[in-house]
């Protein structure tokens, strides 16, 4: 069986298993690629592919584990309670304000260009508020994913990869896309407002409602928890160090976790209890990421990804080649489910751009079409990116729940930006 067909069957089987809820993400990420590698005849070499893939994301796994512990300990120390109270007093308990506010916060945090940082900062801060009000947690995961996905800045990974792969200046790719991105962001906030209004109706709240939620009332200024300012300073220090990029995130969160434990729970038994309380979530996340690393390692090591890239180009009919940018933009978001970022931008994109270029299509148009969805709107739901498992884990929902809820909105954002790109003549017809 050709490697390209085997790769497609592997990914389709993986997605079908996860979405059907008949197979857990952990089992699917491990079983399908291993079976494909054995079928392809790689035998014991499969183990080498797995180790290579895991080693490639070991730092990411460490970051996620310590991030879960850090934010869990901060929550145990009640550091977020005053923030929740402040948000409730200023934003209110109306989902029609909270959900768009979530998108705005995610957009601002994403100015550093990292989707993982967006999820690490916004989800732990906002999830308690969503739980207090009763808003569906899938909405939080969806809107922060949309805000981060549409915000493809010059220094974000997809833009830089496209620039490097095609040897095109970043400015030449990005600046013509500003209007397209503006349309995408308008759609993001319109969607967030719609989801907030719909959730408001579901919860039975009128627009003018001011009734308190739950036994607590946040109209009065709450009493600050012990060591609040110390914990706040620690959280800001950890976030700031991570945003600068000068210290590896796994080091930042590890040291932050140690300090948070010592400051808030000085006794050894209390420290062990807090770590144990959050260990299950950390171990589950780590195990899924190990399996994701194995999946990526096998897909790359066996050559299935490169074979799929080559096959994808050859199926394009010659007479339709001038529509390559439009076709790529239309399917760009789903392609994130088939290729990891490096494989697409350094493997698929040059081949597609070369084919288009030989027929008179500017390579920059192909790069811009790819940015409409390939690991921009597509990265928060792709099983090939660790950030997907981060937003799922922090939101306390399953991957299947997140994909079913978020994929239609993310795909719609991609299609609307594609239409805008055609209207603004960024992509030729």
N, C-alpha and C positions, 0 to 999 in steps of 0.2 A: 504494500500500500504506500503511495507517495506520502512523503512527510507533510506536505501541505494539507492533504485531506485528513491525515491522522491528527494534525494540530487543530484543525477546525472541529473535528469530532470530539477531541479532548475538551476544548473550550465550551462547545455547545453542551456536552454532557455535564460539565462542571456547573454551568449556569442553570441548566434544567434541574439538576439535582438540588441546588441551593434554593431556587425559586419555588420548587415543589414542596420544600420543607421535609422531604423524605431522607435527605442526607445533610448532615451538619456541615458547615463550612470547613471545619477542621478535617473531616473525613474526605470531603470532596476535593479539597486542595491537595491532599496527599495521594488519594487512591487513583484518581483519573490520570494524572501525569505519569505516575509510576507504571500503571498498566500500559499506557501508550509507549513509554520508553522500552518496556519489555517486549511489546508487540513489534516495535521497530528493530528489535534485535540488539539493543545496547547492553543487555544483561547486567553484570555487576558494575559496569561503568555508570549505571544510574546512581549508585551511591555517591560517586564523585560529583556528579551534577548537583545532587541534593546539597552536599557540603559546600560547594561553591556558591550556590544560591543563598544558603543560610548565612555564610560568612559575609556576603554582600550587604545584608541588612541587619547584621548583629548589633550595630550601633543604634539602629532604629528600634529594635526590640528592647534594648536596654532603656532607651528613652521612654518608651511607652510604659514599661513596667514601673519605673520610678515616678513617672508622671501620675499614674493611677494612685500610687502610694502617697505621693505628695499632696495631691488634691483631696484624697480621702482623709488624710490627717488634718488638713486645713478645715475641711467640713466638720470633722469631729470636734475641732477647737472652736466651732461656731463663728469662724471669721466671716462667713458669707451672710450671716443673719442681718447685720446692719445694712449691707448692700441690698439685700432683698427688701428690707423695710423702706429704704430710700427709693428704690425703684417703684415699689407699690405706691408710695406717696406721690411721686412725681410723674410716673407713667400711668399709674392706676392699675386696676385689675382687669382692664379691658383688653382682650386678645387683639382687637383691631389696632391697638397702640403697641402692645408688647411684641407682636410678631414682626412688624416693620422695623421696630427698634432693634430687634435681633439681627435683621439683615444689615442695618446700618452699622452696628457694632462690628459684625464680621467683615464688612467692607473696609472699615477703618483699620482693623487689625491686619487685614491682608495686604496693607501697604508695604509690608516687609517682603511680600512675595511668597510666603510659605503657607500652603494650605494646612499642614499639620499644626503650625502655630495658631492659626485661626481656631481650629477645633480645640486645642489645648487651652486657649484663653477664654473663648466664648461659651463653650458648652458647660464646663463646670460652674461658671459664673451665672448662667441663665437657667440651667436645669432646675435648681431649687425654686425659682420663681414660677416656672412652668408647672411644677408639681403643686405649688401653693394654689395657683389659680385653677388648675385642672386642665391645662392645655395639653393636647396630644404631643408626646415627645417626638413623634415622627416629624412634626412640623418644624421643631427646632433644628433637627438634623437636616431637613430639607432646605430651609431658608438660609442657613449658614453655608451649606454646600453650594447653593445657587450664587450667593454673594461672592464667595471665593472663586467659584468656577468661571463666572463671567468676567471677573476682574483680571484679565490677562495683561499684566504690566510688562514693560521692557525688560525688567530684571527677574521675571518669573521663569520657571524652568522651561515650559514649552516654547516661549518666545526665544529664549537664549539657545535652546537646542535647535530650533528651526534656523536661526541665524548662523549657528556654527555648521550645521549640516549642509546648508546650501551656499555658504560663504556670502551671505547678504547682510548688510548693516542692519542692526536692530531697528534703527530709526526708519529705514525704508519699509520695514515690515509693519511697525507699530503705528506710526503717525497717520497713515491713511485709514487705520482701523478705529480711530477715536470715535468717529460718529457711529460706527457699527456697535462699538462697546457701549456707547451712551444709550442706544436703543435697547441693548441687552439689559442694562441696569434699570432702565424704566420698566421693563418687563419684570425684573426681579422684584422691585418694590410694589408694582401692581399686583403681582402674585402674592406677595407677603400680606398686602392689605386685604386681598380677597380671602386668603386662608384665615386671617385674623377675624374678619367679619363672619365667615362661615363657622368658625369655632365659637364665636360669641353667640351666635344663634343656637348652636348645639348645646351650649352650656346654659341657655335660657336667660342670658343677661341682656337687658335693654341697653341702648347706647348711653342713656342717662343714669344707669344703675351705679350706685355708690355703696351697695351693701357689702359688708366685710365677708371675707372668705375664711371659713374655718373658725375655730374657737378663738384665735388671736385677732386682735385689731391692730393695724399698723398706722392708725391715725396719730397716735402719740409717739414721741421719740423714744425708741427702745433703749434699754440699758446696754452699754457696750460690754461684750464678753471680756473675761480676763485676757491680758496680753494681746488685746486686739491690735493696737498700733505696732507692736513688735511683729505680730504675724503678718500684718499688712505690709510692713517694710520688707519682711522676708519674701513675701510673694512678689512684690514689685521688683526686688533685687533679682530674684530668679527669672522673672519674665524679661526684665531688662537685659540681663546677661545673655539670655537665649536670643533675644531679638538682635543684639549686636553681632552675633555670629562668631565672636572671638573665642567663646568657650563652647565645646561640644555639648549639645543638649543633654546627652546621657550623664555627663559630669555635673551639669547644672542641677538637674533634677535629683541626682543621687545625693549631692551635698545638701540640697534643699530639704530632702526627706530626712536626712540625719539630723540637721539643725532643728527642723520642725518637731521631730520626736523628742529630742532632748529638752527643748524649750517648753513644750506643752505637756509632756508626759515624762517627768524626770525619773520615775521609778521603772526598773527593768521590766517588771510584770506588766505594767501599763503599756510600755512600748511594745512588748510582745503581743499583747492583746490587740493593739491597734493595727499592727502589721498583719496579724492573723485575720482580722476583720476584713481587710481588703485584699488578702492574698488570693482568694478564689478568683476575683475579677482580674488581677494581674497575671495569674497563671493561665487563665483562659485566653487572655489577650496574647500572651507570649506564645502559647501553643499554636494559636491560629496564625500568628506571624511567622513562626518557624515553618509551618506548612506552606504559607504563601511564598516564603523564600525557596522552599524545595520546589514548588510549582514553577516559579520563574527560572530557577536553575536548570530544571529539566527541559523546559521549553526552549531555552537558549542553547543549552549544551547539546541537545539532540539535533539542533538545526531546524526544528519545526517552525519557529518564528520567522526565520529568514526565508524558509520555503514558502510560507504563507504570503510573505511580502512579495516575493517574485511572482507567485501565481496570481495575486490580486492585480498586478499590473498587466499581466498578459491577457486577462479576460476582458479588458477594456477594448471595445471595437474601434477600429481605426477612424471610422467616420464620426465617432462620438468623442474623439480625443480632445476636440476644442472645448468640450464641456467638462473636462476633468476637474477644474477648480470648483465648478458648481456641484458636480457629483460628490466630490470630496467633502465639501462643506455640508451637504445634506446628510452624509453618513458619518460625519466626523465624530459625533458623540458616541454612537455605538462602537466605533473602532477602538475606543478606549477599553472596551470589554474584551477585545481580541489581542491587543498589543500593549506591552508595558511602554513607558515613555521613551526609553533609550532605543528599544527595538523599532518603534515607529519612526521617530524623528531621525535616527541615524541609519536605519535599515530600509524602511518603506519610503519615507519622504524623498530621499535623493533619487530613487528609481522612478517614482511618480513624476517628480519635477523634471528629470531627464527626458522622460517620454513626452511630457507636455512641451518641453523646450524644443525638442526636435520637430514639433509640429507648429512652432511659432507662438506658444503660450509662455508668457513671462514666468520664470520660476517663483518670483515674489508672490504672484497670485496663488500659486499652489501652497506656499508657506502660510499666507493669510487665510486660505480656506481651511487648512489644518487647525489653525488656532481657534476656529469657530466651535471646536468641540473635542478634539483629540487631547485628552488629559487637561482640558480647561473645564468645560461643563461636565466632561466625562470622568475626571479623576476621582470625585468623591463617591462614586458608586462602582468603580472598577475593582475586582478582586486582585488585580495586578499591582495596586498601589497600597502601601501600608496605611496611608491616611484614611482610606475607606474604613478599615477596621478600627481606627482610632475614633472616628466620629460615631461609629456604631457602638463601640464599647463605652465611650463616655456618655452617650445618650441612653444607654441601657435598653437598646432595642436589638433585634436580630438583623443580620444582613439581608435576609429575605424581606423583612418588613421595610427596611430602608430602601432597598432597590425598588420594590413595588410602588412605594409612595413617591420617591424622589425622581426616578427615571423619567416618567412622563413630563414632569415640569422641566427637568434639565434638558431633555430632548427638545421640548418646545422652545426653550431659550435658544438652543443651537439653531433650530430651523428659522426662528424669527431673525436672528443675527445674520443667517445666510441670506434671507430675503432682503435685509437691510444692506448687506454687502453688494448684492446685485443692484439694488435701487441707487446706491451711492457710487456705482461703477467701480467698486473695489475688485469685484469678481466679474469677469466678462461672461456674457451669455454666448 
